Amino acid sequence: MGESLEPTLLQIATLFTLLRYEDPQLYKFLTRLEIPPYFAISWVITWFAHDLDSLDNIARIFDFCIATSPLAPLYISAALTLENRDSIMRCEPEFAQVHTKLAALPQSISASDWQERILVRASGLMQCYPPPLLQYLSQAGLSVYSVVNTYNETQSMLRDRVEPVDIDELLPTA
């Protein structure tokens, strides 16, 4: 967490970019109702732990997030939304009803669906729209210091090291 939620809100805005490219009809439905992607804030900042009761599901999501990308919670959020598009589209086109439906999505998914549908779909989204491409498509001006923009370089640097790492070497040069 930083001093403000601004970097998180920039990341969450890229959720609608994924929806726009993957399901233009769902994207139009949500934007026509002027629903911002803020329904996913707790999903992204808590890796769904705030929204799920099952420790098994939470552990599986944490494993996925740790093993993949700093934007993994965002890709999972998009996958969750896309996989539930039919039930979302069946809602009355009214802000409160659709927002309530979106906010409750995590609790409506079974353990097997988290593993077999949602995380598989999130992985596919990550491959189709890697973080640099997603930032470009969404025109999200994430900081060069954002973990999203330093993750791959830092990981390769740490993999090749035998000696302790000087933290200053991890920061991008301005």
N, C-alpha and C positions, 0 to 999 in steps of 0.2 A: 504494500500500500504506500502511496505517496502522500503528499500534502493535500491533494484534492482528488476527486473522482474523475477529473477531466481525462486523464489517459485511459481509464477504464471505459468511460463513455465513448471515447473515440474507437476503442476496440469493439465495443458492443454495437456501434453503428455499422460495422462491417457484417454483422449478422444479416441485415437486410440486403446487403450486396449478394450474399450467398443465396438468399431467397429469390432475389430478382433474376439471377442467372439459372437457378435450378427449377424454379416454379413461378414463372411470371404471373400466372393467374392468382396464386396465393399472395404473392407480393402486392399485386394491385388491390386485392381485397383488403389487406392490412393497411396499406397506405391510404386507400380511399377513406378508411375509417379514422385516419390520422393516429394510428396506434404506434407509438414509438417503441423501440426495442427494449425499453426499460423493464419489461416483464422478465427479462433474462438477467438482470443485474445480480440477484442473489445466486443464480445458477453459476455465473461466471466467477464471482469473487469468492464463493465458498466451494467451488467444484461440486455443486449440487448437494453438499452435506446439509445445508439448511433446509432443503426441500424434500429430502428423502428420509424415511424411517428405517429402511433396511440397511444394516451395516454391510451386508454382502454386496449390495448394489453400490454403496458409497465406496467400499474398498476397490471394487472393480473399476469404477470411474477414476479413482485416485491412481490406480495402477496405469490406466490408459493415459491420464494426463502426465504423469511422471515419465512414462516411457516414450512419449511422442513429441509434442510441441507446446510451447508456452500458450499458444492459441487453442489448445485442445478443448477447453471448456466452451469456447465459442463455436467450434465445429460441432461439438456434441449438442449445443443449443440449437444450431441450425438443423442437425439431423433429427432431433426430437421434434422440432416444429414441422419439418418436411414429412416425417413419417406419420404425423397426425393431421396432415392437411385436410383429409376428408371430414374429420370431426370438426375441425376449425371452420371449414367452408359451410358446414351444415348449420352453424350458429346464425342467429338473426344478425343481420348487418348493423349491429349496434355496439358502440365502443365498450360499454361496461361488460356486456355478455362475452364478447370475444376476448377482452383482456382477462377476465376471470378464467375463461377456458384455457388460455395460454399459460397463465400463472400456475394453474393446477396440473399441467401436463406431466411433470416428473412423477407425481404420486400415482398416475394412472397406468404406469408402465410396469409390467411384470419383470422379474429378475431375468428370465430367459430372453425377453424382448430387449432388455438393455444390452445383453451380450450379443444376441443374434441379429438384431435390427439396428439399434441406435448406434452402438459403437462401430459396427461394420460400416454403416452409412457415413459416420463421422470420419472414419479412416479414408473412405473413398473421396469425401469432400476435401480432405487434407491433400490428397494426391492430385486432385483436379485443380485445386485452388491453393497452392502453397502460400505461406504468409506473404512473401514479396509480391506475388501476383494479386492476392486478395487486397493488399494495401493499395496497389496500383489501380485496380478496378474500382475500389471504393473511394479512392482519393483521400484515404485516411492518413493524415500527416503524423504518424507515430514518431516519437523522438528517436534519433539515432542511438540514444542510450537505452531505449526500451529493450527489455529482454527479448522481445519478438525479433528485433533487428540485430541482436548480438549473440543469440543462442547458438547458431551453427558454428560460428567462429570460436566462441568460447568452448564449446564441446570438443571441437577438433584440437584446440590448443591444450585443453586439459588431458585429452587422450594421449597426446604425444609427449607429455611431461613426465619426468622421473623425479625432478626436484620440486620443492614447494613453489607455489605460484605467488608472485607479487600481484596484489589486487590491482595496482595501477596499470599493469600490463593488460588487464581484461577490459579496461575502459577504452572505448574508441577514441581515436585522436580527432580533435575538432578541426 
